Amino acid sequence: MSQGMGIDVGGTGIKGAVVDLGTGDLATKRVKLPTPQPATPEAVAQVVAEVVHNCGWEGPVGCGLPGVVRSSVVSVAPHLDESWLGINSIDLLSETLGLPVITLNDADAAGFAEMSFGAGQGCGGTVLLLTFGTGIGSALFIDGVLLPNTELGHLEMWGGDAEDRVSAKARLAAGLSWSDWAELISEYLGKLEDLISPDLIIVGGGVSRRHEVFVPLLRARADIAPAQLQNNAGIVGAALAASRKFG
């Protein structure tokens, strides 16, 4: 399979494209539609189907979801409607799309992409990808093998979830300068390093488009690199997951 379809479901937008699986490049224009509010399973599935249709795709689909996905069942979904809990996401999406579907955590999908085509390519040891957006997603790889559903954005700091202070959404809500935000991220990275000691930290998510203004300000014992696929990583990784599942 030389091409695949990837979908990245986020708290504010659902985006997708056909992906060249040999290079990691998008083979079609990226389609992005607003995440429905409330983001119920049925409403999200209809938007996913619309994105796939707009891309002209009729094969297997990989879909990254912002939550914990165990054997296709959603058990944590902080940025979707609570009615997702207990939903078999593969059954829902495959029935709505009429196509084979695989689902996974959205940050794990982004991690697959960066490990295959981006900043983590060829890296051994412990690699941690963090996506800064509506929340903070995480993907942890040990010698190239994924430890799924880590959800390290919910690490308790400052009296609550870390993502409540350090996500890109939180930066905008608080009106933080890039340097002040980088200081908070560095504190968060220090806490993570005390727990898992990564060799490389990859900074991704939508805000990675502006990596030059804040990534150089970050402090950590590990090497830090911006995500090379930037905000397309979730799409590319979801397409890779579908290719590995369906061949």
BATORVO-872304 format. One line per field, with one value per residue: residue number from 1; x, y, z of N, C-alpha, C in turn. Coordinates in Angstrom, 1 decimal. Each point is the difference from the previous one (the first is absolute). Layout:
REM residues N
seq: (NUM	...)
nX: (X	...)
nY: (Y	...)
nZ: (Z	...)
caX: (X	...)
caY: (Y	...)
caZ: (Z	...)
cX: (X	...)
cY: (Y	...)
cZ: (Z	...)
This chain:
REM residues 247
seq: (1	2	3	4	5	6	7	8	9	10	11	12	13	14	15	16	17	18	19	20	21	22	23	24	25	26	27	28	29	30	31	32	33	34	35	36	37	38	39	40	41	42	43	44	45	46	47	48	49	50	51	52	53	54	55	56	57	58	59	60	61	62	63	64	65	66	67	68	69	70	71	72	73	74	75	76	77	78	79	80	81	82	83	84	85	86	87	88	89	90	91	92	93	94	95	96	97	98	99	100	101	102	103	104	105	106	107	108	109	110	111	112	113	114	115	116	117	118	119	120	121	122	123	124	125	126	127	128	129	130	131	132	133	134	135	136	137	138	139	140	141	142	143	144	145	146	147	148	149	150	151	152	153	154	155	156	157	158	159	160	161	162	163	164	165	166	167	168	169	170	171	172	173	174	175	176	177	178	179	180	181	182	183	184	185	186	187	188	189	190	191	192	193	194	195	196	197	198	199	200	201	202	203	204	205	206	207	208	209	210	211	212	213	214	215	216	217	218	219	220	221	222	223	224	225	226	227	228	229	230	231	232	233	234	235	236	237	238	239	240	241	242	243	244	245	246	247)
nX: (0.9	0.0	-1.4	-0.3	-1.1	0.4	-0.6	0.0	-0.6	-0.3	0.3	0.7	0.8	-0.6	1.2	0.1	0.7	0.2	0.7	1.1	-0.2	0.5	-0.6	-1.2	0.1	-0.7	-0.8	-0.9	-0.7	0.5	-1.0	-0.5	-0.7	-0.8	0.6	-1.0	-0.9	-0.4	1.2	-1.3	-0.1	-1.4	0.1	0.9	-0.7	-1.0	0.7	0.5	-1.3	-0.3	1.0	-0.3	-1.3	0.3	0.6	-1.2	0.1	0.3	1.2	0.9	-0.5	1.0	-0.4	0.6	-0.2	-0.5	0.5	-0.3	0.7	-0.8	0.6	0.1	0.0	-0.7	1.1	0.8	-0.8	1.0	0.3	-0.7	-1.2	-0.5	-0.9	1.3	-0.1	0.8	0.1	-0.4	1.1	0.5	-0.9	0.1	1.3	0.3	-1.0	0.5	1.2	-0.4	1.0	1.0	0.0	1.1	-0.1	0.5	0.8	-0.4	0.5	-0.5	-1.0	0.1	0.1	-0.9	-0.6	0.2	-0.3	-1.0	-0.4	-0.1	-0.1	-0.8	0.1	0.1	-0.8	1.0	0.1	-0.2	-1.0	-0.2	-1.2	0.0	-1.3	0.3	-1.2	-1.2	0.7	0.6	0.4	0.1	1.2	0.1	1.2	0.2	1.2	-0.8	-0.2	-1.3	-0.1	-1.1	-0.8	1.1	-0.6	1.2	-1.0	-0.4	1.3	-0.2	-0.2	0.5	-0.3	0.4	-0.7	1.2	-0.8	-0.6	1.3	0.3	-1.2	-0.1	-1.1	0.7	1.0	-0.8	-0.6	1.3	0.0	0.5	1.2	0.7	0.7	-1.1	-0.5	1.1	-0.1	-1.3	0.2	1.0	-0.8	-0.9	0.9	0.3	-1.4	-0.2	1.1	-0.5	-1.0	0.4	0.7	-0.8	0.4	-1.2	-0.3	-1.1	0.0	-1.3	-1.0	-1.1	0.4	0.3	-1.1	-0.1	0.6	0.3	-1.2	-0.2	0.2	0.7	-1.2	-0.3	-0.1	1.0	0.1	-1.2	0.3	-0.2	-1.0	-0.2	-1.3	0.5	-0.9	0.4	-1.0	0.8	0.8	-1.1	-0.1	1.3	0.1	-1.2	0.5	1.2	-0.7	-0.8	1.1	0.4	-1.2	-0.2	1.2)
nY: (-1.2	0.8	0.0	0.9	-0.2	1.2	-0.2	1.3	-0.6	1.3	0.7	0.6	-0.9	-0.4	-0.5	-0.1	-1.0	-0.2	-1.0	0.5	-1.3	0.3	1.2	-0.2	0.3	1.1	-0.9	0.6	1.0	0.5	-0.8	1.2	-0.6	0.9	-0.2	-0.8	0.8	-0.9	-0.4	-0.3	-1.3	0.1	1.1	-0.5	-1.2	0.8	0.8	-1.0	-0.5	1.2	0.0	-1.3	0.3	1.1	-1.0	-0.5	-0.4	-1.3	0.1	-0.8	0.3	0.8	0.0	1.1	-0.5	1.2	-1.2	-0.7	-0.7	-0.8	-0.7	1.2	-0.3	1.1	0.2	0.9	1.1	0.6	-0.2	-1.1	-0.2	0.0	0.1	0.5	0.1	-1.1	1.0	-1.0	0.7	-1.2	-0.5	1.1	0.2	-1.3	0.0	1.1	-0.4	-1.2	0.2	-0.8	-0.1	0.7	-0.1	1.1	0.1	1.2	0.1	-1.2	0.4	1.2	-0.8	-0.8	1.1	0.6	-1.2	0.1	1.3	0.2	0.8	-1.0	0.2	-1.3	0.6	-0.4	-0.8	1.0	0.0	1.3	-0.2	1.3	-0.1	1.2	-0.1	-0.5	-1.1	-1.0	-0.5	-1.3	-0.3	-1.2	0.1	-1.3	0.4	1.0	-0.6	0.2	0.8	-0.6	1.1	0.7	0.9	0.3	0.5	-1.2	0.1	-0.3	1.3	0.8	-1.1	-0.4	-0.3	-0.5	-0.7	0.1	-0.2	-1.2	-0.3	-0.2	-0.7	-0.6	-0.1	-0.3	-0.9	-0.3	0.1	-1.2	0.6	-0.1	1.0	0.6	-0.3	0.4	0.9	0.1	-0.1	0.8	0.6	-0.1	0.4	0.8	0.2	0.1	0.8	0.5	-0.2	0.4	1.1	0.7	-0.7	0.0	1.3	-0.4	1.3	-0.5	-0.3	0.6	0.2	-1.2	0.6	0.3	-1.1	0.8	0.3	-1.3	-0.9	1.0	0.4	-1.2	-0.4	-0.9	-1.1	-0.4	-0.6	1.2	-0.5	0.9	-0.2	-0.9	-0.9	0.7	0.8	-0.5	0.0	0.5	0.7	0.3	0.2	0.6	0.6	0.2	0.3	0.7	0.5	0.2	0.5	0.7	0.5)
nZ: (0.0	-1.1	0.2	0.9	0.7	0.5	1.2	0.3	1.1	0.0	1.0	-1.0	-0.6	-1.1	-0.1	-1.3	-0.6	-1.3	0.5	-0.5	0.1	-1.1	0.0	0.4	-1.2	0.1	-0.4	0.9	-0.4	1.1	0.5	0.5	0.9	0.5	1.1	-0.2	0.4	0.9	0.4	-0.3	0.3	-0.1	0.7	0.8	0.1	0.0	0.8	0.7	-0.2	0.3	0.9	0.3	0.0	0.7	0.6	-0.3	1.2	-0.4	0.7	0.6	1.2	0.3	1.2	0.2	1.3	0.5	0.2	1.0	-0.9	0.7	-0.9	-0.5	1.3	0.0	0.8	-0.7	0.1	0.6	-1.3	0.3	-0.5	1.2	-0.9	-0.3	1.3	-0.2	-0.9	-0.8	0.0	0.0	0.8	0.8	-0.1	0.1	0.9	0.6	-0.1	0.5	0.8	-0.3	1.3	0.3	1.3	0.4	1.1	0.0	1.3	0.3	-0.7	0.7	1.1	-0.5	-0.3	1.2	0.5	-0.9	0.1	1.3	1.1	0.1	-1.3	0.2	0.8	0.8	1.0	0.9	-0.8	0.4	-0.6	0.0	-0.1	-0.3	0.5	-0.2	0.0	0.7	-1.2	0.2	-0.5	0.5	-0.5	0.2	-0.5	-0.3	1.2	-0.4	1.1	-0.3	-0.3	-0.1	-0.7	-0.3	-0.9	0.5	-0.1	1.3	-0.3	0.9	0.6	-1.2	-1.1	-0.4	-0.8	1.2	0.2	-0.6	-0.3	-1.4	0.2	1.0	-0.9	-0.9	0.8	0.3	-1.3	0.1	0.3	-1.1	0.5	0.5	-1.1	-0.6	0.9	-0.2	-1.3	0.2	0.8	-0.9	-0.9	0.9	0.2	-1.3	0.0	1.1	-0.9	-1.2	0.2	-0.9	-1.1	-0.6	0.0	-0.7	-0.4	0.1	-0.8	-0.1	1.2	-0.5	-0.6	1.3	-0.3	-1.0	0.5	0.2	-1.0	-0.6	0.6	-0.4	1.3	-0.3	0.7	-0.5	-1.1	-0.5	-0.7	-0.9	0.0	-0.8	0.4	1.1	-0.4	-1.0	1.1	0.6	-1.1	-0.1	1.4	-0.1	-1.1	0.7	1.0	-0.8	-0.6	1.2	0.3	-1.1	0.1)
caX: (-0.9	0.9	-0.6	-0.9	-0.8	0.1	-0.9	0.5	-1.2	0.4	-1.0	-0.7	-0.1	0.2	0.7	0.5	0.6	0.6	1.5	1.0	0.6	1.5	0.7	-0.7	-0.6	-1.5	-0.2	-1.1	-0.2	-0.5	-1.3	-0.3	-1.4	-0.2	-0.5	-1.4	-0.2	0.9	0.8	-0.5	0.6	-0.6	0.3	1.4	0.1	-0.6	1.0	1.0	-0.4	0.0	1.4	0.4	-0.6	0.6	1.4	-0.2	0.6	-0.9	0.7	0.1	0.2	0.5	-0.6	0.6	-1.0	0.6	-0.4	0.5	-0.7	0.5	-0.7	-1.0	-1.0	0.4	-0.2	0.2	-0.1	-0.2	-0.3	-1.2	-1.2	0.1	-0.7	0.9	0.5	-0.5	-0.4	0.9	0.3	0.2	-1.3	-0.7	0.5	-0.1	-1.4	-0.4	0.8	-0.1	1.4	0.8	0.5	0.7	0.0	1.1	0.2	0.5	1.5	0.7	0.0	1.0	1.3	0.4	0.5	1.3	1.0	0.2	0.4	0.4	1.1	0.4	0.4	1.3	0.4	-0.3	-0.2	-1.4	-0.4	-1.3	-0.6	-1.1	-0.7	-0.6	-1.2	-1.1	0.6	1.3	0.0	1.4	0.3	1.3	0.6	1.2	0.6	-0.9	-1.3	-0.9	-0.7	-1.2	-0.9	0.7	-0.8	0.8	-0.5	-0.8	0.9	-0.4	0.9	-0.7	-1.3	-0.9	0.7	1.0	-0.5	-0.8	0.9	1.1	-0.4	0.0	-1.2	0.2	0.9	-0.8	-1.0	0.6	0.8	1.5	1.0	0.7	1.1	-0.7	-0.5	1.2	0.4	-0.9	0.2	1.3	-0.4	-0.7	1.0	0.8	-0.7	0.0	1.3	0.2	-0.8	0.2	1.4	0.2	1.2	-0.4	-1.4	-0.4	-1.1	-0.9	-1.3	-0.2	0.9	1.3	0.3	0.8	1.0	1.2	-0.1	-0.1	0.7	1.3	0.0	-0.3	1.1	-0.2	1.2	0.0	0.0	-1.3	-0.1	-1.4	-0.6	0.3	-1.3	-0.9	-1.4	-0.4	0.5	-1.1	-0.6	1.0	0.1	-1.2	0.0	0.9	-0.7	-0.9	0.8	0.6	-1.1	-0.7	1.0)
caY: (1.2	1.2	1.2	-0.3	1.1	0.3	1.0	0.5	0.6	0.9	0.7	1.1	-0.3	-1.4	0.2	-1.2	0.1	-1.2	0.1	-0.8	-0.8	-0.1	1.2	0.7	1.3	-0.1	-0.3	0.8	1.2	-0.3	0.5	0.2	0.4	0.2	-1.1	0.4	0.3	-0.9	-1.0	-1.4	-0.9	0.0	1.3	0.0	-0.9	0.6	0.9	-0.9	-0.5	1.1	0.3	-1.1	0.2	1.2	-0.4	-0.9	-1.2	-1.1	-1.1	0.1	1.3	0.1	1.1	0.3	0.6	0.6	-0.7	-1.4	-1.0	-1.4	-1.0	0.8	0.6	1.3	0.0	1.4	0.9	1.3	1.1	-0.4	-0.2	-1.1	-1.1	-0.9	-1.0	-1.3	-0.2	-0.7	1.0	-0.7	-0.4	1.3	0.7	-0.9	0.0	1.3	0.3	-1.1	-0.3	-0.5	1.1	-0.2	1.2	0.1	1.3	0.9	0.3	-1.2	0.1	1.0	-0.6	-0.9	0.8	0.6	-1.1	-0.6	1.0	1.3	0.3	-1.2	-1.0	-0.7	0.2	-1.1	0.5	0.4	1.2	0.5	1.0	0.8	0.9	1.1	0.5	0.1	-0.6	-0.5	-1.4	-0.5	-1.3	-0.4	-1.1	-0.5	-0.7	0.0	-0.6	0.9	-0.3	0.7	0.6	0.5	1.2	0.7	1.3	0.1	0.0	1.1	1.1	1.3	-0.2	-0.5	-0.6	0.8	0.6	1.2	1.2	0.0	-0.2	1.2	0.7	0.7	1.2	1.1	0.5	0.7	1.1	-0.1	0.2	-1.2	-0.3	-0.4	-1.3	-0.9	-0.2	-1.0	-1.2	-0.5	-0.6	-1.2	-1.0	-0.4	-1.0	-1.2	-0.6	-0.6	-1.2	-0.9	0.2	-0.2	0.4	1.0	0.5	0.6	0.9	0.1	0.6	1.1	1.0	-0.3	0.8	1.2	-0.6	0.8	1.1	-0.5	-1.2	0.3	0.5	-1.1	-0.6	-1.4	-0.8	-0.7	0.8	0.4	0.3	0.3	-1.0	0.4	0.0	1.0	-0.4	-1.0	-1.3	-0.9	-0.5	-0.9	-1.2	-0.7	-0.8	-1.1	-1.0	-0.7	-0.8	-1.2	-0.9	-0.6	-0.4)
caZ: (0.0	-0.1	0.6	1.1	0.4	1.4	0.6	1.3	0.6	1.1	0.8	-0.7	-1.4	-0.5	-1.3	-0.7	-1.3	-0.5	0.3	-0.7	1.0	-0.3	0.4	1.1	-0.6	-0.3	-1.4	-0.4	0.9	1.3	0.2	1.4	0.3	1.5	0.9	0.4	1.4	0.7	-0.8	0.3	-0.9	-1.3	-0.7	-0.4	-1.1	-1.2	-0.5	-0.6	-1.3	-0.9	-0.4	-0.9	-1.3	-0.7	-0.5	-1.0	0.4	0.1	0.5	1.4	0.6	1.3	0.7	1.3	0.9	1.2	1.2	0.2	-0.8	0.3	-0.8	-0.7	0.9	0.6	1.4	0.4	-1.1	0.6	-0.9	-0.7	0.8	0.9	-0.6	-0.6	0.9	-0.2	-1.4	-0.9	-1.1	-1.4	-0.4	-0.3	-1.2	-1.2	-0.4	-0.6	-1.2	-0.9	-0.3	1.2	0.8	1.2	0.8	1.0	0.6	-1.0	0.2	-0.5	-1.4	-0.4	0.3	-1.1	-1.1	0.3	0.0	-1.4	-1.0	0.5	0.9	0.7	-0.9	0.3	1.4	0.9	1.4	0.4	-0.7	0.4	-0.8	0.7	-0.9	0.7	-0.7	0.9	1.2	-0.3	-0.3	0.2	-0.6	0.6	-0.8	0.5	-1.2	-1.1	0.3	0.6	1.2	-0.4	0.9	1.2	0.5	0.9	0.2	1.3	1.2	0.9	0.3	0.3	0.6	-0.9	-1.1	-0.6	-1.3	0.3	0.0	-1.0	-1.3	-0.8	0.4	1.3	-0.3	-0.6	1.0	1.1	-0.6	0.3	-1.0	-0.3	1.0	1.2	-0.3	-0.1	1.4	0.6	-0.6	0.6	1.4	-0.3	-0.6	1.1	0.8	-0.8	-0.1	1.2	0.0	-1.1	-0.5	-1.4	-0.7	-0.9	0.2	-1.2	0.3	-1.1	0.1	-0.9	0.4	-0.5	-1.1	0.5	0.9	0.1	1.0	1.4	0.3	0.5	1.3	0.9	0.7	0.4	-0.1	-1.3	-1.2	-0.4	-1.5	-0.5	-0.9	-1.4	-0.8	0.6	0.3	-0.8	0.5	0.4	-1.2	-0.6	0.8	-0.1	-1.2	0.2	0.9	-0.9	-0.9	0.7	0.3	-1.2	-1.0)
cX: (0.9	-0.6	-1.0	-0.8	0.1	-0.9	0.5	-1.2	0.6	-1.2	-0.7	-0.1	0.3	0.7	0.5	0.5	0.4	1.5	0.8	0.7	1.5	0.8	-0.6	-0.6	-1.5	-0.1	-1.2	0.0	-0.7	-1.4	-0.2	-1.4	-0.1	-0.5	-1.4	-0.1	-1.5	0.6	-0.4	0.6	-0.6	0.3	1.4	0.2	-0.5	1.0	1.2	-0.3	0.0	1.4	0.5	-0.6	0.6	1.4	-0.1	0.5	-1.0	0.6	0.0	0.4	0.6	-0.5	0.6	-1.1	0.7	-0.4	0.7	-0.9	0.6	-0.8	-1.2	-1.0	0.6	-0.3	0.2	-0.1	-0.3	-0.4	-1.1	-1.2	0.2	-0.7	0.9	0.5	-0.7	-0.4	1.1	0.2	0.1	-1.4	-0.8	0.5	-0.1	-1.4	-0.4	0.7	-0.2	1.4	0.7	0.7	0.9	0.1	1.2	0.0	0.6	1.4	0.8	0.1	1.1	1.4	0.4	0.5	1.4	1.1	0.3	0.6	0.6	1.1	0.4	0.5	1.4	0.4	-0.3	-0.2	-1.4	-0.3	-1.4	-0.4	-1.1	-0.7	-0.8	-1.1	-1.1	0.4	1.4	-0.1	1.5	0.0	1.4	0.5	1.3	0.6	-1.0	-1.3	-0.8	-0.5	-1.3	-0.7	0.6	-0.7	0.8	-0.3	-0.8	0.8	-0.4	1.1	-0.8	-1.4	-1.0	0.7	1.0	-0.5	-0.8	0.8	1.0	-0.5	0.0	-1.3	0.1	0.9	-0.9	-1.0	0.6	0.8	1.5	0.8	0.6	1.0	-0.6	-0.6	1.1	0.5	-0.9	0.2	1.3	-0.2	-0.7	0.9	0.9	-0.6	-0.1	1.3	0.3	-0.7	0.5	1.4	0.1	1.3	-0.3	-1.4	-0.3	-1.2	-0.8	-1.3	-0.1	1.0	1.4	0.4	0.8	1.1	1.2	-0.1	0.0	0.9	1.5	0.1	-0.2	1.2	-0.4	1.3	0.1	0.2	-1.5	0.0	-1.5	-0.4	0.2	-1.3	-1.0	-1.4	-0.6	0.3	-1.1	-0.7	0.9	0.0	-1.2	-0.1	1.0	-0.6	-0.9	0.7	0.6	-1.1	-0.6	0.9	-0.1)
cY: (1.2	1.2	-0.5	1.2	0.2	1.1	0.3	0.8	0.8	0.6	1.1	-0.3	-1.5	0.1	-1.3	0.2	-1.4	0.2	-1.0	-0.8	-0.2	1.1	0.7	1.3	-0.2	-0.1	0.8	1.2	-0.4	0.6	0.1	0.6	0.2	-1.3	0.4	0.2	-0.2	-1.1	-1.4	-1.0	0.0	1.3	0.0	-1.0	0.5	1.0	-0.8	-0.5	1.1	0.3	-1.1	0.2	1.1	-0.3	-1.0	-1.4	-1.1	-1.2	0.0	1.3	-0.1	1.2	0.2	0.8	0.6	-0.6	-1.4	-1.0	-1.4	-1.0	0.6	0.6	1.3	-0.1	1.3	0.9	1.4	1.2	-0.3	-0.1	-1.2	-1.2	-1.0	-1.1	-1.3	-0.3	-0.8	0.9	-0.6	-0.4	1.2	0.5	-0.9	-0.1	1.3	0.2	-1.1	-0.5	-0.6	1.2	-0.6	1.3	-0.1	1.4	1.0	0.4	-1.3	0.0	1.0	-0.6	-1.0	0.8	0.5	-1.0	-0.6	1.0	1.2	0.0	-1.3	-1.1	-0.5	0.1	-1.2	0.7	0.4	1.3	0.4	1.1	0.7	0.9	1.1	0.6	0.4	-0.5	-0.3	-1.5	-0.5	-1.4	-0.4	-1.3	-0.5	-0.9	-0.2	-0.7	0.9	-0.6	0.9	0.7	0.6	1.1	0.8	1.5	0.2	-0.3	1.1	0.9	1.3	-0.2	-0.6	-0.7	1.0	0.8	1.2	1.3	0.1	-0.3	1.3	0.8	0.8	1.2	1.2	0.5	0.9	1.2	0.0	0.3	-1.3	-0.4	-0.5	-1.4	-1.1	-0.3	-1.1	-1.3	-0.7	-0.6	-1.3	-1.1	-0.5	-1.1	-1.3	-0.8	-0.7	-1.4	-1.0	0.2	-0.3	0.5	1.2	0.4	0.7	0.9	0.2	0.7	1.3	1.2	-0.2	0.8	1.3	-0.5	0.9	1.1	-0.5	-1.2	0.3	0.5	-1.1	-0.6	-1.5	-0.7	-0.7	0.9	0.4	0.4	0.3	-1.2	0.4	0.0	1.0	-0.5	-1.1	-1.4	-1.0	-0.6	-1.1	-1.3	-0.9	-0.8	-1.1	-1.1	-0.9	-1.0	-1.2	-1.0	-0.7	-0.4	0.7)
cZ: (0.0	0.6	1.1	0.4	1.5	0.4	1.4	0.6	1.2	0.7	-0.7	-1.5	-0.3	-1.4	-0.5	-1.3	-0.4	0.1	-0.9	1.1	-0.2	0.5	1.2	-0.5	-0.2	-1.6	-0.5	0.9	1.3	0.1	1.5	0.2	1.5	0.7	0.5	1.5	0.3	-0.9	0.3	-1.0	-1.4	-0.8	-0.5	-1.2	-1.3	-0.6	-0.5	-1.3	-1.0	-0.4	-0.9	-1.4	-0.8	-0.5	-1.2	0.3	0.3	0.6	1.6	0.6	1.4	0.7	1.4	0.8	1.2	1.3	0.1	-0.8	0.2	-0.8	-0.6	0.9	0.6	1.5	0.7	-1.2	0.5	-0.9	-1.0	1.0	0.9	-0.5	-0.8	0.9	-0.2	-1.4	-0.8	-1.2	-1.4	-0.5	-0.5	-1.4	-1.2	-0.5	-0.7	-1.4	-1.1	-0.5	1.2	0.7	1.2	0.8	1.0	0.6	-1.0	0.1	-0.4	-1.5	-0.5	0.3	-1.1	-1.2	0.2	0.1	-1.3	-1.0	0.6	1.0	0.7	-0.9	0.3	1.5	0.9	1.4	0.2	-0.7	0.4	-0.9	0.8	-1.0	0.8	-0.9	0.9	1.4	-0.2	-0.2	0.2	-0.7	0.5	-0.7	0.7	-1.0	-1.1	0.2	0.9	1.3	-0.2	1.1	1.2	0.6	1.1	0.2	1.3	1.2	0.9	0.4	0.2	0.5	-1.0	-1.2	-0.6	-1.2	0.3	0.1	-1.2	-1.4	-0.8	0.3	1.2	-0.1	-0.5	1.0	1.1	-0.6	0.2	-1.2	-0.4	1.0	1.3	-0.2	0.0	1.4	0.6	-0.7	0.5	1.3	-0.2	-0.5	1.2	0.8	-0.8	0.0	1.4	0.1	-1.0	-0.7	-1.5	-0.6	-0.9	0.2	-1.3	0.3	-1.3	0.3	-0.9	0.3	-0.5	-1.3	0.4	0.9	0.2	1.0	1.4	0.3	0.4	1.4	1.0	0.6	0.4	0.0	-1.3	-1.2	-0.4	-1.5	-0.3	-0.9	-1.4	-0.9	0.6	0.2	-0.9	0.5	0.4	-1.2	-0.6	0.8	0.0	-1.3	0.0	0.8	-0.9	-0.9	0.7	0.4	-1.1	-1.2	-1.3)
